[in-house]
Amino acid sequence: MLLLIGMLTDAKRILKEKRNENANEKETIDQQVGLDDTVWPKVFEKYEQFLKDVRFQTGDEELQFTPVTEAYCNGQTAMIRNTAALADNITKEDGLNSVILPYFGDTSEDNWILTYPMCQLAVSDKVEEDEAKKKAVMEILLAIFSEEGQKAVAAGTSVLSYNKEVNISASPSIQYSQEYIDSNHLYMRLASTEIFGVSQDVGHKMMTVISRRAIM
């Protein structure tokens, strides 16, 4: 219990430090990048519990994609965090039947699926000044996000469409998560590089705290 209390204290202290840094950052750029007091304390509280549940050890934070995947394929670990596309590949290439499970919430009603946008497009606001260019851009966007366009982009891989009117065949690997997809328990990972950097910094420092206390 002392470890948990200490971890939460450290997480709150780190968050405060990052907010102070961001306050200074706002003076130099016209946009504040920070972690709010509503969402992120709960996020890091759950992350703390995760570190405890997986018995985080010194050096685990340095593990990269390949050794983690190899450990799974060699039967040294029961599950890893990855994508439906990789689950399909492992099933086909390694003969290891792999499926995607949801992130489990406090109850079955809270389970959810993490998704990543496949198409992220940027259009200059100057297009608005030219009707011909605006029309051309809209035609391109409509083509990309049509059913035919999304199927072409998917290229046979495991892809979910955010458009319910677009029907892309689901991968067998997501059969145990289908009910959460149907109920729209989908979270899209949309965030700026700055937010990723700040949250990663806090998370890494939390892991460092555990490593130091394990040594002590």
TIKE-486281 format. One record per residue: y, z, x of N, C-alpha, C, O in turn. Coordinates in steps of 0.001 Angstrom, whole numbers, padded with zeros to 6 digits, always signed. Each point is the difference from the previous one (the first is absolute). Example, Ala and Ser with C-alpha at 12.3 -4.5 7.8 and 13.67 -1.06 7.14 Angstrom:
! TIKE-486281
-005690+007800+013190+001190+000000-000890+001200+000000+000900-000019+000665+001036/+001069-001385-001386+001190+000060+000820+001090+000730-000770+001108+000169+000509/
! end
This chain:
! TIKE-486281
-001203+000000+000828+001203+000000-000828+001256+000000+000864+000998-000626-000355/-001043+001316+001471+001162+000030+000879+000309-001402+000521+001159-000391+000137/-002238-000357+000150+000194-001353+000493+000686-000854-001058+000914-000763+000315/-001351+000884-001575+000585-000792-001075+001470+000341-000205+000841-000890-000128/-000540+002180+000096+001394+000418-000190+000859-000497+001145+001113-000480-000213/-001629+000596+001424+000743-000458+001165+000231-001492-000040+001074-000484+000355/-002109-000259-000799+000130-001443-000083+001079-000405-000986+000802-000886+000297/-000766+001518-001469+001013-000324-000997+001389+000330+000515+000957-000736-000243/-000856+001847+000953+001281+000388+000574+000470-001039+000997+001171-000380+000002/-002089-000088+000855+000345-001010+000987+000390-001309-000677+000954-000657+000417/-001688+000277-001457+000300-001244-000711+001397+000063-000609+000760-000964+000087/-000416+002110-000710+001321+000136-000610+001088-000024+001074+001070-000575-000199/-001359+001208+001341+000981-000001+001089+000221-001417+000521+001136-000410+000240/-002228-000337-000064+000099-001376+000495+000774-000870-000975+000832-000811+000407/-001112+000985-001726+000718-000754-001017+001497+000288+000072+000824-000907-000115/-000485+002182+000306+001412+000379+000086+000656-000658+001207+001133-000474-000083/-001857+000447+001215+000527-000633+001200+000244-001486-000227+001019-000550+000416/-002001-000102-001102+000154-001428-000244+001173-000280-000934+000706-000995+000162/-000500+001883-001147+001126-000203-000917+001322+000166+000743+000964-000719-000262/-000928+001679+001195+001206+000174+000795+000270-001237+000854+001144-000432+000141/-002221-000135+000432+000146-001217+000783+000520-001129-000881+000867-000771+000413/-001399+000679-001624+000400-001067-000910+001443+000155-000444+000689-000993-000232/-000216+002252+000110+001394+000232-000378+000914-000592+001063+001044-000572-000314/-001453+000717+001597+000776-000587+001078-000116-001515-000007+000953-000712+000318/-002139+000227-000686-000224-001435-000031+000891-000657-001039+000462-001123+000202/-000215+001806-001308+000820-000571-001059+001424-000244+000461+000692-000852-000559/-000234+001599+001588+001354-000192+000495+000120-001294+000793+001096-000539+000155/-002241+000033+000354+000059-001188+000845-000449-001256-000723+000376-001103+000395/-001189+001250-001465-000415-001153-000776+000273+000283-001474+000046+001155-000422/+000132-002206-000343+000403+000160-001391-001213+000174-000914-000054-000567-001091/-000912+001354+001547-001181+000241-000824-000751+001205+000559-000345+000032+001181/+000097+000943-002023-000711+001178+000447-001502-000206-000120-000489-000482-001021/-000226+000844+002054-001450-000088+000006-000545+001407+000147+000183+000628+001043/-000846-000126-002066-000489+001371+000072-001133+000248-000958-000392-000888-000757/-000137+002100+000788-001089+000411-000861+000533+001019-000992+000530+001038+000397/-000668-001329-001694+000589+000879-001000-000802+001290-000168-001136+000110+000461/+001754+000856-001129-000598+001328-000173-000971+000068-001175-000657+001022-000193/+000556-002083-000588-000851+000022-001192-001412-000486+000299-000978+000679-000313/+000878-001856+000919-001302-000627+000214-000678+000457+001287-001173+000372-000007/+001915-000400+001107-000626+000134+001306-000592+001371+000320-001050+000044+000641/+001647+001071-001042-000681+001286+000263-001403+000045-000604-000920+000544+000610/+000752-001115-001810-001322-000035-000630-000928-000933+000762-001189+000281+000146/+001735-001395+000342-000795-000952+000770-000560+000674+001246-001187-000121+000301/+002054+000835+000424-000455+000616+001235-000873+001223-000259-000822+000366+000841/+000991+000259-001984-000900+001104-000364-001420-000545-000189-000970+000606+000455/+000860-001745-001124-001313-000618-000184-000541-000525+001326-001204+000050+000252/+002093-000548+000583-000428-000497+001311-000532+001146+000854-000966-000159+000745/+001598+001290-000865-000462+001192+000714-001416+000366-000443-000861+000312+000822/+000637-000356-002138-001323+000318-000520-001021-001032+000480-001151+000333+000281/+001588-001586-000192-000877-001059+000497-000416+000280+001441-001179-000111+000336/+002126+000468+000509-000306+000308+001393-001009+001141+000098-000877+000006+000863/+001024+000950-001760-000923+001136-000026-001395-000441-000464-001011+000392+000582/+000975-001211-001637-001274-000430-000577-000826-000844+000970-001224+000123+000046/+001895-000983+000732-000731-000880+000922-000232+000655+001355-000546-000618+000913/+000971+001885-000791-000174+000746+001255+000625-000768+001172-000656-000313+000994/+001924+000031-001153+000750-000717+001027-000134+000687+001352+000107+001223+000094/-000340-002013+000955-000147+000530+001347+000956-000709+000946+000461-001108-000275/-000172+001758+001385+000873-000581+001010-000531-001359+000445-001177-000138+000333/+002046-000852-000330-000394-001343+000411-000258-000941-001155+000012-001218+000175/-000250+001779-001379-000272-000850-001163+001184-000903-000328-000173-001107-000510/+001379+001591+000809+001185-000790-000341+000121-001261+000854+000778-000896-000326/-001544+000822+001416+000058-001156+000880-001018-001078-000374+000004-001087+000579/-000878+001387-001553-001023-000966-000384+000628-001253-000603+000909+000081-000826/-001401-001223+001245+000506-001272-000490-000995-000624-000982-001051+000576-000280/+001391-001745-000232-000790-000658-001041-001446-000261+000441-000937+000349-000717/+000753-000959+001894-001331-000434+000421-001001+001145+000159-001086-000082-000573/+001397+001151+001326-000997+001071+000132-000333+000697-001313-001133+000436-000198/+002101-000328-000693-000257+000620-001299-000957-000866-000821-000940+000506-000613/+001191-001813+000611-000862-000925-000735-001400-000028+000606-000991-000046-000729/+000904+000074+002055-001300+000002+000664-000806+001236-000358-001212-000077-000204/+001888+001219+000128-000691+001245-000363-000600-000112-001394-001095+000503-000254/+001812-001163-000647-000502-000193-001360-001197-000949-000002-001024+000288-000619/+001155-001400+001301-001072-000997+000037-001249+000538+000700-001112-000442-000290/+001290+001392+001208-001133+000588+000722-000596+001210-000716-000911+000649+000513/+001441-000351-001714-000547+001106-000768+000416+001372+000493-000647+000996-000324/+001736-000929+001115+000457+001282+000541+000992+000708-000922+000262+001192+000163/+000281-001919-001117+000896+000603-000986-000263-000650-001357-000341-001180-000087/+000506+001968-000959-000394-000473-001337+001004-000944-000632-000383-000885-000765/+001654+001056+001068+001015-000852-000614+001217-000111+000890+000268+000870+000828/+000463-001951-001010+001246-000222+000731+001026-000557-000975-000350-000452-001090/+001607+000487+001483+001058-000576-000827+000178-001452+000414+000302-000292+001157/-000491-000619-002109+000174-001406+000322+000169-000811-001271+000264+000558-001064/-000414-001857+001167+000267-000895-001122-001281-000547-000615-001074+000064+000598/+001212-000604-001806-001143-000615-000679-000492-001211+000784-001199-000276+000030/+002110-000440+000597-000385-001179+000783-000925+000402+001142-000991-000681+000264/+001307+001783+000415-000859+000447+001102-001330+000513-000539-001042-000205+000621/+001073+000874-001778-001247+000465-000608-000919-001189-000267-001206+000078+000236/+001772-001174-000726-000784-001213-000242-000575-000547+001305-001170-000376+000061/+001998+000336+000978-000444-000537+001292-001125+000838+000605-000975-000539+000522/+001120+001870-000599-001030+000878+000560-001315-000175-000754-001080+000002+000590/+001196-000153-001904-001204-000208-000805-000703-001296+000395-001221-000030+000152/+002000-001043+000015-000575-001310+000311-000457-000101+001456-001102-000481+000266/+001922+000924+000669-000265-000223+001410-000885+001075+000633-000791-000295+000896/+000923+001538-001358-000765+001084+000609-001147+000494-000887-000810+000825+000423/+000750-001334-001646-001077+000416-000892+000124+001433-000470-000966+000599-000471/+002175-000050+000606+000247+001379-000424+000752-000044-001329+001190-000309-000042/-001891+000619-001029+000603-000088-001331+001196+000945-000106-000160+001219+000050/+001355-001786-000196+001230+000791+000010+000802-000246-001269+000083-001129-000484/+000497+002178-000042+000802-000090-001218+001307+000753+000194+000149+000805+000919/+000787-001087-001804+001295+000661+000019+000005+001120-001043-000304-000229-001171/+000648+001425+001603+000148+001121-000908+001490+000289-000179+000792-000298+000893/-000399+000870-002027+001419+000320-000190+000395+001206+000842-000855+000734+000496/+002142-000543-000344+000486+001264+000550-000147+001025-001116+000509-000194-001104/-001206+001281+001396-000305+000965-001048+001155+000969-000222+000535+000579+000946/-000159-000413-002220+001042+000954-000355-000606+001332-000381-001185+000237+000233/+001990+000633-000818-000488+001319-000406-001025-000109-001120-000900+000833-000104/+001036-001873-000748-000975-000283-001047-000300-001494+000029+000673-000760+000697/-001691+000339-001462-000349-001423-000028+001138-000843-000571+000084-001199+000266/+000789+001827-001049+001145-000721-000562+001065-000284+001055+000888-000828-000207/-000986+001521+001334+001014-000148+001048-000441-000910+001135+000751-000196+000956/-001955-000364-001040-000471-000907+001043+000830-001278+000003+000470-000435-001052/-000285-000167+002218+000847-001176+000078-000415-000904+001159-000748+000400+000892/+001249-001613-000935-000291-001010+001015+001292-000358+000729+001036-000229-000624/-001114+000186+001953+001150-000422+000800-000059-001500+000213-001044-000524+000388/+002133-000174-000632+000040-001453+000166+001146-000399+000931+000974+000731+000176/-001127-001905+000404+000999-000526+000932+000490-001351-000502-000816-000891-000239/+002107+000715+000076+000509-001316-000426-000381-001077+001010+000173+000175+001206/-000692-001288-001711-000422-001086+000883+001130-000989+000249+000114-000575+001082/+000723+000386-002106+001135-000912+000135+001297+000791-000056+000316+000608-001023/+000418-000613+002095+001305+000648+000032+001012-001061+000440+000016-000425+001155/+000807+000020-002083+000900-001117+000236+001459+000452-000002+000394+000882-000762/+000377-001495+001615+001441+000287+000058+000767-001300-000226-000317-001035+000587/+001320+001106-001439+000828-001169-000301+001461+000378+000209+000456+001031-000492/+000253-001844+001200+001414+000263+000258+000797-000012-001295-000243-000831-000875/+001195+001752+000750+000829+000034-001210+000953-001193-000067+000617-000249-001036/-000500-000484+002139+000860-001188-000002-000603-001125-000835+000689-000953-000363/-001987+001075+000059-000647-001009-000841+000678-000076-001364+000051-001060-000624/+000477+002218+000165+000677+000057-001297+001203-000938-000053+000432-000399-001081/+000100+000053+002231+001197-000834+000049-000313-001487-000183+000903-000812-000203/-002184+000465+000277-000387-001412-000090-001109-000136-001036-001119+000461+000228/+001416-001088-001360-000961-000102-001097-001253-000773+000409-001103+000336-000431/+001266-001360+001255-001149-000796+000434-000952+000843+000848-001217-000059-000175/+001783+000842+001093-000823+000867+000847-000657+001104-000834-001162+000348+000209/+001930+000191-001154-000531+001062-000860-001183-000520-000812-001004+000695-000152/+001121-001908-000367-001079-000599-000783-001227-000222+000872-001126+000249-000432/+001340-000714+001656-001114-000255+000914-000730+001298+000347-001229+000044+000038/+002008+001011+000213-000584+001302+000326-000820+000535-001159-001101+000514+000197/+001636-000635-001410-000710+000488-001183-001305-000763-000214-001004+000587-000403/+001015-001886+000671-001221-000792-000143-001067+000458+000994-001185+000065-000330/+001618+000248+001542-000931+000483+001025-000587+001354-000398-001205+000224+000119/+002072+000673-000593-000458+001334-000387-000968-000071-001179-001018+000692-000017/+001340-001533-000970-000876-000152-001155-001353-000565+000413-001034+000382-000549/+001044-001288+001515-001249-000589+000480-000849+001044+000727-001211+000076-000205/+001852+000724+001052-000722+001021+000760-000611+001052-000907-001137+000425+000208/+001896-000003-001220-000459+001093-000849-000736-000463-001259-000334+000814-000860/+000086-002102+000756-000833-000502-001087-001451+000362+000308-000315+000430+001109/-000563-000603-002090-001424+000308+000229-000567-000879+001109-000724+000486+000869/+001047-001771-000893-000487-000914+001029+000526+000405+001377-000737-000010+000986/+002019+000366-000934+000601+000393+001270-000602+001272+000560-000272+000082+001198/+000059+000920-002056-000558+001268+000464-001451-000160+000451-000429+000649+000954/-000324-001508-001634-001385-000246+000417-000031-000706+001358-000884+000248+000820/+001858-001127-000597+000067-000703+001286+000332+000972+001124-000571-000077+001088/+001496+000990-001355+000374+001000+000995-001165+000946+000269-000238+000389+001144/-000485-000020-002196-001136+000911+000152-001088-000619+000867-000658+000703+000767/+000466-002007-000884-000965-000731+000835-001388+000626-000032-000694+000034+001016/+000292+000460-002181-001348+000533-000148-000196+001422+000456-001110+000527-000088/+002163+000114+000576-000132+001388+000458+000245+000970-001153+000327-000415-001111/-000486+001701+001382+000157+001028-001034+001478+000251-000268+000674+000684+000770/-000184-001238-001857+001417+000128-000348+000128+000383-001467-000718-000526-000851/+001627+001438+000560+000329+000358-001374+001374-000573-000318+000918+000083+000816/-000781-000662-002000+001302-000507-000404+000720+001057-000822-000601+000622-000876/+001876-000414+001150+000803+000925-000793+000349-000607-001363+000484+000693-000895/-000732-001974+000758+000237-000707-001259-001295+000004-000813-000982-000618+000412/+000964+001291-001538-001205+000111-000820-000443-001347-000566-001148-000148-000420/+002047-000830+000405-000338-001307-000548-000690-000893+001032-000493-001077-000335/+000460+001530+001589-000658-000761+001061-001386+000583+000226-000144+001189+000284/-000863-002024-000412-001385+000444+000111-000607-000438+001329-000321-001173+000193/+000169+002132+000722-000648-000260+001285-001290+000824+000024+000027+001210-000220/-001136-001865+000483-001299+000682-000027+000004+001211+000926+000367-000091+001172/-000787+001231-001727-000010+001236+000776-001168+000023+000971-001063-000559-000272/+001271+001207+001400-001054+000145+001001-001018+001039-000462+000377+000983-000638/-001671-001181+000949-001025+000990-000342+000281+001371+000631-000463+001025-000501/+001212-001014+001589+000246+001248+000714+000907+000962-000776+000065+001183+000336/+000636-001669-001367+000903+000882-000737-000565+000402-001359+000738+000459-000872/-002046-000632+000693-000614+000299-001295+000197+001461-000414+000138+000294-001188/-000123+000622+002164+000147+001412-000336+001465+000408-000189+000293+001153-000318/+000600-002085+000511+001429+000272-000167+000597-000810-001140+001196+000099-000273/-002019-000897-000393+000504-000911-001011+000712+000720-001138+001012-000490-000500/-001524+001645+000083+000624+000711-001121+001423+000435+000331+000846+000077-000890/-000576+000205+002157+001348+000418+000391+000931-001203+000109+001212+000113-000185/-001798-001256+000487+000780-001241-000001+000352-000374-001434+001133-000378-000294/-002131+000489-000606+000230-000342-001407+001031+000926-000647+000762-000424-000870/-000744+001676+001294+000950+000968-000570+001330-000012+000748+000886+000811-000266/-000762-001755+001215+001250-000184+000744+000352+001201+000867+001178+000296+000203/-002198+000402+000314+000236+001083+000956+000122-000598+001400-000763+000330+000908/+001745-001218-000763+000227-000691+001261+001320+000450+000608+001018+000101-000685/-001059+000161+001968+001226+000332+000717+000256-001097+001026-000875-000341+000796/+002079-000202-000827+000359-001031+000965+000694+000642+001198+000902+000824-000155/-001331-001211+001337+000645+000526+001200+001262-000806+000263-000034-001059+000625/+001139+001583-001114+001303-000620+000203+000905+001011+000684+000365+001013-000597/-000013-001272+001806+000866+000930+000730+000611-000725+001195-000514-001021+000456/+001595+001557+000029+000673-000610+001137-000659+000444+001301-000728+000992+000042/+000997-001741+001005-000505+000360+001319+000518+001375+000401-000699+000765+000665/+001928-000455-001072+000585+001293+000355-000757+001151-000651-000268+001014+000643/-000079-001175-001932-000749+001049-000700-001366+000184+000638-000456+001130+000174/-000208-002237+000180-001280+000100+000680+000149+000794+001293-000828+000852+000321/+001894-001144+000413+000213+000662+001279+000219+001495-000148-000564+000791+000756/+001385-000397-001732+000293+001413-000213-001250+000756-000443-000305+001064+000538/-000423-001612-001522-001191+000676-000500-001088+000073+001067-000723+000993+000087/+000608-002046+000725-000985+000010+001076+000346+001071+001026-000885+000673+000529/+002164-000521-000254+000438+001003+000970-000354+001405-000477-000508+000813+000772/+000779-000529-002051-000321+001320-000554-001509+000227+000024-000469+001065+000403/-000291-002077-000841-001455+000131-000012-000572+000224+001379-000914+000807+000174/+001440-001510+000805-000497+000143+001372+000309+001391+000541-000817+000588+000709/+001984-000065-001040+000351+001347+000460-000871+001054-000660-000315+001018+000615/-000079-001252-001866-000911+000926-000665-001356+000010+000708-000613+001057+000154/+000142-002235+000278-001256-000073+000739+000122+000702+001348-000943+000637+000468/+002112-000763+000145+000226+000659+001286-000073+001509-000136-000526+000682+000879/+001052-000158-001982-000045+001445-000263-001452+000476-000057-000353+001016+000599/-000483-001760-001326-001411+000373-000107-000661-000040+001378-000759+000904+000348/+001043-001945+000437-000606-000142+001321+000361+001171+000885-000868+000545+000681/+002128-000145-000674+000438+001099+000856-000632+001311-000415-000391+000796+000853/+000284-000559-002153-000578+001263-000473-001501+000046+000232-000572+001072+000197/-000078-002263-000222-001428-000049+000284-000269+000385+001436-000981+000678+000302/+001880-001125+000597-000141+000330+001433+000239+001494+000231-000690+000632+000801/+001687-000070-001520+000311+001427+000143-001132+000842-000556+000073+001228+000029/
! end
